Every structure is written in structure tokens, then in C-alpha cells.
Amino acid sequence: MRTAGGKGYASRTSVSRRYREAAFIPVQSPSEGQLRWELARCA
């Protein structure tokens, strides 16, 4: 992933917004292993 510093966040185009959202989702989403662990813990 290429970063552009603060300019990437200051951009007002929908493409830059979608790119930032797509780059953020893997960071906040749980992995399959984490989901399986949580499900096993609840069962």
C-alpha cells in the first residue's frame, strides 16, 4: 500500500474515501480464527 501522508485524508473525492475505507476494514475486522474462538467460547 502506498501512503501519501495527510493529503490522502484531506482529499474530497469519493475514490480516495472508498480507498481509505477499504484499507481500514482488514484492520478492524476479526480474523477467522478470532471468530471461531469467540463462537467456541460462547457454546
N, C-alpha and C positions, 0 to 999 in steps of 0.2 A: 504494500500500500504506500502510495506517495503522499506525503503531507505537505501542506502549504502554509502551515502556521495559522495565525489568526485570520488571514484572508479567506481561508476555506469556510470559516464560520460567519464571516461578515457578508458573504455572497448572498444575494437575494433571489437567485434563480432556483426554480423547482428541481433542477438536476442536482445542484450541489446539496440541497436539502435531502433529497432521496438518497444520495450517496452517503451522506453523514448518517442517516438513519440505518442504511444497510450495513455500514461499518460498525455501528453500535450494537445491533441486535445480537451478534455472536458473543459479545462481551457480557451482556446481561442475561442471555438465555441459559438455562441449566443444560448440562450435558445429559446424554442418555444414561450414563452411569449415575449421575445425581438423581435423576428422576426415578430410576429403578430402586435406588437406596431409600428414597422417601416413600415410595409405594410399599416396599418391603417392611419399612418401619411402621407404617400405618396398618398393615394387615395382621 
